[in-house]
Amino acid sequence: MTGNLIVRSEGPVGRIRLNRPKALHALNLAMCAGVLEALETWRGDPTVEAIVIDHAEGRGFCAGGDIRMLAASGATDGVEARAFFHAEYRMNHRLFTYAKPIVAFMDGITMGGGVGLALPCRFRIASENTKFAMPETGIGLFPDVGGGWYLSRLPGRIGQYLALTGHRLDGAECLALGLATHYLSSDAVETAKTRIGETPQDIAGVLDALAISPSDAKILARKDNIDRLFASDVLEDIYAALEADGGEWPAQTLATLKTKSPQTMKVSLRLLHEGAAMASFADEMRQEYAVGAHVVQRHDFIEGVRAVIVDKDNAPRWDPATPEAVTDHVIDQIFAPLPEDEAWTPG
């Protein structure tokens, strides 16, 4: 087992702890493989009744995936990047379909790959420390790990807003939107884990007893504006609506969008549009794998990682630079299915 992952059984509970604190517990290939191995081991073990996923020391829960590796691989043959996506998406799917209850403690930063780790779980715990986001368009990527499934099922057009802007939600907002099932004070998190170990048959009861009511979910106060301004699946229409509004918040939101990759914002809108009608989570992951395999080798992802992660000048040079220049043909190429011998499978 990788040192970046602590896996052990504690009585009737299987524990998976992310342990990569210097990288905010970002996932790498070995960690994804380790989670899959643990879930497979416990799947047929009658002594393990529930699974708990959290993070060890340092801030967490999980800040995403191994972005530097993905960009370096994408700049060459993309083989290592595709291997990571393949394992990560199998992990996401296994969590989504797992028969035993899984509890994810999103007590900290939960972004990108961390979202993909937490949202498939039956119980998802937010706290005042939760910072939840899918910020991928800022590095020329898209909200993957099931983002097309989860975000498309949020109320109104909030999912589209989150996908395009990368807006961060707090724990109260996660609870209000159904991204979290419970809200606990961070002081109660360890108590919850202890009680789950004592009564794994009644996880809902344990969490209900410890849950508190958070402050108001700020994003709901903007829901009507979000639904109106992000109503279209055409990026140019969203730009036009924000520009025509004339208000301070729409102007700020438009300025935010203009820092993101036009190409992957269009990818995101199509992903959510098609994800809303996907028949199964496996279908969603199959499509996202094909899209990811294409996007990771395109200019915007490599350039976005350079600007935001490597050089940190935060001045990516997107190509194409405007929504109008991103043609339907380019998006169709990105969404082209892979050959059957290269396509993702659940395993």
C-alpha positions, 0 to 999 in steps of 0.5 A: 500500500502506498504511503500516501494512503493509510488503509486499515480495518478498525473492528467493523469499519474499513478506514481509508485515510488520504495521507499526502499533506504537502499536496493537500492530499491530492490523488495520484495513481497509486492512491486510486489503485489503493482505494480500489484494492481496499474496496475489493478486499472489504467487499466480500468481508462480512466483518466489515460493515461500513467504510469511512474515507477522510484525510490524515494530518494537515488541511484536507480533504483532497485538493484534486489530482496529480495535475503536474503529471497530467500536463507533463504526460499530455505534452508527450504521448498522454499514456500516463495521463490516460492510465491515471484517468482510467484508474481514478474513474474506476475508483469513482464508479466503484464508490458509486456502486458499492453495496456497503455504506461509505462515509466521506468527511469533507472537512476541508478543501474538497476540489476536483478529484476530491469531489469525485472521491466524496460525491459517490459516497452514501454519506457526505459530511460538510463542516465549517472547514469545507471549501468545495469547488470544481475549478478545472476550467481555470487550467483548461480542463473540465469538471470530470470525475463525474462532474457531468452527472452531479452538476447537471442534477443540481437545482436550476442552472447552479451546476452550469454556474459552478462548472464555468466559474469554479466558484467555491461553496462552503459547507452550508451551501453544500448541504443546501444543494444536496452535495453534502448529506449532513453538516457537523461542527468540525469539533464533532467529526472525530466523535462521529467517526468513533460512534460510527465504529460503535454502531455501523448499522445506524450511520444515519442515526449517528450523523443525524444526532450530531448534525447542526443547522449551518448559517444560510446558504449564500448561493441560494440568494443568487439562484434566480440570477444564476438561473436567468443569466446561465440559462443557455447552453451556448457560452456566447449567450451567457456572456451576452446575458451577463454583459447586458444585465449591467449589475455589479455581480454579473460584471464580476462574474463575466470578468471571472469567465474571461479568465477561463479557457473558452474551449473547456467552458464549452466542453463543460456546458456540453458535458452537463447537457449530455450528462443530465440524460445519461442512463448510468454513471458508467456511461458518464464515466465512459464519456468523460474518459474519452473527453479527458483523453482528448483534452489533456493533450490539447494546448489549453490544458498544458498552458493552463497548468503552466500558468496556474501551477508551474510558473504561477503567473496566472496569465494563461494564453488560451487558444482559441482566445474567445468563445466565438473562435471555439467551433462546434467542430473542435468540440465534436472532436473532443467528444469523439468516442475512443476506439473500443480497445481504448475505451474506459470500462468499469472493471 
